[in-house]
Amino acid sequence: MTIIIALLFAFAVYLSVGFFFGRNTKKISDMLPMGLSNQARVDNPREFSSSTVATTISLATVIMAFFELAQRLGVWLFWTVITTSAGLLLVRLFAGKIWEKINNYDHRPTLHEFLGTEFNSRTLQYVGAACTSLGFLLAFAVELTVGSKFFAGLVPGIPTPLVIIALSAVAFTYTASGGFRAVIVTDRLQMISIWLLLLALPAFYIYYVVSHGGWSENIIKIPSGLLNFSYKDGLPAFLLGIFVINVPTFISDMSIWQRIAGSQKGRTVTGGLWNSVFSSAATWGLFALLACFAFMIITPDQDVNPLVAVLQVVRGSGGAVSTMVLFFAILGLYGAMLSTASTQLIAVSHTLYEDIFSHITKLSLKERVESKKQLLISRLILVLAAAASTLIVQLLSYAGFSIADMVFAIYGAQLGLCPLVIAALTLKRDTLKRMSVWAVTAVSMGFVTGWSSAVYGRFTGNTSLVFLSPVLSLLVSSILFEVGFLASKTKRSS
């Protein structure tokens, strides 16, 4: 009952936020961050920091993946902590240039519009938008699917499809109603619930250990090698794959660019990113510790995610303290799921609407920004995207993809944009224009390579190939783009 109450409480809070901002969502620029002085905005560095860190924490691809990977990798999970902070630091180093570039536009461009304009290639805008959209759609569906399975593990007997429908309905209802501003506010609520979780679970760990024989008796339950940096099977591929996913990915992440676009002042971005670097390290580090020390409480079981097993122990302990811990844990976990889902939905809605659909309408930017009809269309795109993505990930689940597999496949396939973003921020438009065909080729082949290697690795049982899919994606994209750069220089000099 505690689990259901916590979930319903999260539903009520998030829907209330969506409906509150929905009252003032009158036009498309209130829904999506397309310009200044509209509802779709980020107000200050604190909001920017909370929202940015919230985009990095999800139930499926971080929290449950940590507990799943801890059985094999132990304290090597801290490599994900270091590389995530490094990735946000990279965005901070380029933040001034990003802010300078987007302020040359008469509106707030999407990431793909920015690339298309700088490279003078509408095709690049379409291809980049398609790759990003597919990545976010799959990430959204993974979040919902894992959230439903997580719930089924704690409350058996409720049909999984019913839980997926409930979770997706809440996510797209409050996102479609309140738009980008509702996402930013719920991101802040997510971080509050995450910190409550990160206080409650360690408190239970300590309580459990003290009441079950003390530290010396329980530490030895942790499988050998998990608390030291000894070699593990597949470790090099994991370290390289995580580095490539976490360090370059944020600078080419549409959800990060949305937050920059929604900021009203430059110091909101720069100040918020500094805070994000340290806050992400603290939250991710605590989750890594919780995952590693979970085996003091539970016995590893390949058929049950360790986080589910830990919460089953919490529920079985009884008493007011355990009930409170369980409530805050569920609130934090589903807060993370809903907030992450809304971030993915608003990013893909913005991308599909602005980068693809807006060119079909033939309306000017001024006409679209003030149009109520365009607002309804953007909401329809959001709902249809949510439905389509859930179907796709169900097919992947039936194909045998685990949480960790999907993490590497989804995020790895988007990395082809990274070399283009850095080039667009550092090179002149004349140079970029000569490389536009190579840029389209680089993004396309990077995407195909990333997904092909992940799928092939999954079906052949080659875990290392799944881990290396983001490396291969970025490598192919970078090589092709570099070849294009050298070819354009040679052609110009001749």
N, C-alpha and C positions, 0 to 999 in steps of 0.2 A: 504493500500500500504506500509506503514511503516513497518508493521509486515513481509510482504513478503520480503522486501528489507533487513531487519535485518537477516532473516533466510537464504537468498541467500548469504549474506555477510559471515555468519558463515560457510556455505557450502564451499564457495570459500577458506576461510582461512584454514580450516581443510583439504580439499583436497590438497591444495598447500603444506602443511606440509608433508602429506603422500607421495605425488609424489616426493618431494625434497629428503626425506630419502630413498624412493624407488629406486632411482638411484644407491645407494650404498648397497642395500640389495642383496647380491650375494649368500649367503649361509644361512643355517638354524640358525647358531649362530649370524648372523646379524639380524635375525627376532626375535629370542627368547633369553632371558638371560641365556645362557648355560655355559658361561665361561668368562674369563677376556679378555680385549683388543679387544673386538668386538664392532660393532655398537650398539648392544642391551645392553645399559648400563645407569646408573644414574651417572652423573658427580660430583655432589657436594651436600652438605647438603641442600642448598636452593632448588635445584631441587627435592631432596628427600622429603623435607617438603611440597612443593607445590603439588607434585604428590600424596603424602599420604593423605593430606587433601582433595584433589580433589576426591579421591576414596570414601570418606565418604559423599560427597554431590552429590545428583542426583535430577533431576527434579521430578521423580515419588515418590521415597521412602523417600525423605527428604522434598523438598520444597513444592510440592503440598500436600503431606501427612501432613505437618505442618499446612497448611491452612485448610485442611479438619478436622484435629483433634482439632484445636483451638476452633471450635464451641462447643466442648464438654469439653475440658480440660483446656483451657485458659493458665494461666502462669505455670501450671504443665508441659508444654512443656519444661521448663528449666531443667527438670529431664533428658531429652534426651541430653541436652548440657553437663551436668555434667558427665553423664555416658559415652558419646563418648570420652571426654577428658581422663576419667579414663581408658578406654579401650586402648587408644594409650599410656598412661603412663605405663600400664601393659606390652605392647610390649617393651617399652623403658627399663623397668627393666630387661627383659629377653634378650635384644638385644645383650649384650656381649656374652651370652651363645649361642645364635643362630649363631652369627658370628663365634665363636670358633668351633662349631659343623660342620657347612657347609664348613669351610676351611679344614676339614680333608678329604674332597672328592677331586677327581681329576677334578671335574667339578662343576657346580652349580646345585644341585639337586632341583627338585620340592618339594613342601611340602609333597606330597604323597610318592614320592621316598624316602625322608628322613625318613618318618614314616615306610615305608616298610623295609628299610635297618636296621634301629635301632631295630625294632621288629623282623627282619628276617622273614618277611612274604610278599610274592608277592601278596597274596590274599588281604591283608590289603591295599596295594598300589592300587589295582584295585577298591576295594570297596570305599576307600576314594576318589579316582579320580572320580568315578561315582557319588557319593553324591555331591561333589563340582561342577562338571560339570552341573548337573541338576539344582543346585541352581543358578549358574551364567547364564545358558541359560534362565531360567525363569526371572531372574532379568533384563537381556538384553531385553527380549520380553516385560516385563512390562514397561520398560523405553520407548520403541518405541511406544507401544500402548497408554500409557498416553500422550506421546508427540504429537501423532496424534490427540487424543481427545482434548487436550489443544488447538491445532491449529484450530480444527473445531469449538471450542467455541468462538474463536476470529475472524475467517474467515469462516463463514458458507458458504455452497455451494460447497466446494471442497470435493470430496469423501474421506472418511477416509482411505480406502485401498490404495489409491493413495499416501496419505501422508506417510503411513507406509512404502510403497515401497521406496519412496524417502529418508526417514530418514535412513532406514536400508541400502540402497544402498550406501549412503554417508559414513555411519559408517564402513561398512565392506570394502569399497573400500580403504579408506585412512589407515585403520588398516592393511589390507592385504598387501598394498603396502609398507608402512614404518615400520611396525612391532612395536616392543616394544619401540624403540626410538621415533617414531612418537607419541606414546601414552604419553610418558613422556613429550614431548614438548607441546603437546596439553593440557595436564594437567596444565601446567604453564599458557597457554593462557586462560584456563578455569578460573583459579583463578583471573586473571586480569579482565575478563568479569564479574565474580561474584562480585568483589569489585566495579566495575562500577554500577552494579545493586543495590548493597547495599548502594551506595551513591545516586543513582537516585530516587529510590522508597521512602526513607525517606524524601527526598527533596520535592517530590510530596505530601506526607502526610502533611507536614508542610504547604505547599502552599494551599492545599485544606482546611485544618482546619482554617487557617487565613482568607481565602476568603469566608468561609461559617459559620461565626458566632463566631469563636474563640474556644479555648480549652474547656471551661466549657460547652458550648452548644453541642460539639461533643463527649466529653468523656462519657456523659450520654447515648449516643446511643449504647455503648458497652453493650451487655447482662449482666445482673447481675451475679456476681460470676466468670466471666472470668479473672478479674484482682486481684483476691485474691486466697489463697490456701485453699478454702473451699472444702468439700468433693464432689466428682462427682461419678455418677454411673460407676461401672467398674474400678474405680481408682486403687484399690490394685492390680488387675490383670495387669493393664497397667504399673504401676510402677515396678512390679516384672518382667514382660515380657521385658520391655525396659532395665532394669538392666542386665538381662541375655543376651539379644541380644548385647548390646553395650560394656559391660566390657570384657567378654571372647572372643568375636567373632574375634577381629582383630589378636589375636595371632595365630588363626587357619585359617586365611584368605589367600588364595592363591595369591591374588593380592598384599598383603603386602609382602609376601615371595618373590614374583617376584622382587619387588623393592629392597629388601635386596640382593637378588641374583645378581641383575644388578649393585649394588654398587661396586666400585673399591677399596674403603678403608673403614675400620671400622668406622672412624670418620664421614664419610658421613651418615652412618646409625644412630649413636648415636646423633650427632648434629642435624640431620634432624628430628628425632623423638621428641626431646625437643621442637623444633619450632612448630611441628605439634600439640602438646598438646595445646599450647596457641592459635595458629591460628584457630584450629577447634572450640575452645570455643568462639572466637570472631565471626566467621562466623555463626555458628549454633545459637548463642545467638541473633544475629541481625535478623535472619530469624524468630526466635520465637517471637521477639517483633513485627516484621512486620505482622505476622499472627494474633497476639492478637489485635493489634490496627487497623487492616483492617476494623473492624466493626464500626469505626467512619465514614467510607466512604460508606460502603455497608450494606445492610440488609441481615442477614443469610437466605440462601435458600438451602434446602437439595438437590435440583436438579442441582445446579451450584457450582462448586468449588469456594471458596471465592477469590482465586488468579485470576481466569478468570474474576470474577465480578469486582475486583479492576482494572484490566487492561482495561476492557471495560469502566470504568469511566475515566481512564487516556485518552483513545482514544477519548471519547466523550467530553473532556474538550477543545480540539482544541488549537491552538496556537503553537508557536515554542518550548516552554518549554515542553509542554506535548508530542509533537512529539519526542523530544530528550529523554525524560524519557522512552517513549514507546520503542524506538529503543534500548536503553541500557538494558532495562528490557528483551526484547525478545532475545537480543544477549547473555545476561548472562544466561537466562533460557535454551536456546537451546545449548549454549556452554556447560553447565552442562550436558545436555542430551547426546550430542555427545561424550563428553570426558568420561562420565561414561559408555556409551555403548561400547566404544573402550577398556576401562579397562576390562570390562566383557568379551569381545570377545577375547582379547589377553590372558586372564587368562584361559578361557576354551579351546582355541586352544592349548596353551602350555600343559595343563593338558591332553587333549585327545591324543595329539601327543606323548608326552614324556612318559606318564604313561601307555598308552594302546597301541597305534599304533606302537611305537618303538620296542616293544617286539615281534610284529608280523613280522617285517621286518627281524629280526635276524642279522641286521648289527651292527657292533661295534660302540661305541660312536664316535671314530675318523672318521669313514667312514660317519656317519650321519652328523656330524658337518660341514664337507666340501662339502656336497652333494647339488647340485642345485635341483636335483629331490626331495629330502626331503623338500626343501624349498617350492616347488610347492605343495607337499602333505599337508604341514602345512597350506598353504593358502586355499587349497580346504576344509580342515577340518573346517577352520574358516567360510567360506561362507556357508557350509552346516549346521553348528551349528546355524548360524544366521537365516537361513530359518526355521529350525525345531523349534526353540524356539518361533518364532512369531506365528506359528500355535498352539503351546501348550497354550500360554497365551490367545489366542482368545477363546479357549475352556473354560479356567478359567473365562474369562469375561462373557461368555454366562451363566456360572454356577452361576453368581451373586457375584463373589469376588470383593470387593472394593479395592482401593489402599492400605488402612491400613491393610486389611486382607492379601493381598499378601506380604506385608512387613514382617509381623510376620511369615507367612508360609515359605517364601523363606529363610530368614536368620535363623529362628529358627531351620530348619531342618539340617543345616550345623554344628550346635554347638556340635554334637557328637564327633567331632575331637578334641575339646579343651582339655579334660582330657588326651588324648593320646599325644598331643604335649607337654604339661607340663611334663608328665612322661618321654618322650623321651629326654627332655632337662635336666632332673634332675637325672635320674636313669641310671644304667649301662646296657650295651647290654645284658649281661647274664640274668639279671632280666627281661628285656623286652621280651626276646625270650621266656621265660616260660609263658608269658601272651599273646602271639600273637593270640591264638584262642579267648580268651576273648576280646581282642581288636577289632577283626573283628565283633564279636557279639555285642559289645557295640556301635560301629559306625552304624551298620545296624539297630539295634533296636531303637537307638536314632533318626535316619532318619525316620523310619516308624512311630514312635510315634508322632514326630513333625507334619508330614503331616496328619496323621490320625486325630489327635485332631483338627487341623485347618479346615480340610474338614468337620468333624462332627459338629464342632462349627458353621461353615458357614451355613450348611443345616438345623440345628436345631434353628438357630437364637441366639445361645449362644455366645455373643461377648467376654465374659470373657474367654471362652475356646480357642477362636482364639488368644487372647492376651497371654494366658498361654502356647501356643504350644511350644515356645522356651524353657520355663521353664521345661516342661515335657520331651522334647528332651534331654536337658542337664542332667536332673535328672536321666532319665533311663540310659543314656550312662555312667554317673558317677558311679551309683550304680553297674551296671554290671562290669565296669572296676575295681572298688574297690573290688567286690567279687572275681574277677579273681586274683587281687593282693594278697588278703588274702589266697586264695586257693593255689596259687603258693608258698607262704611262708610256709603254713602248709605242703604241699607235700614235700618241700625241707627239712624241719626240721625233718620230719618223715623218 
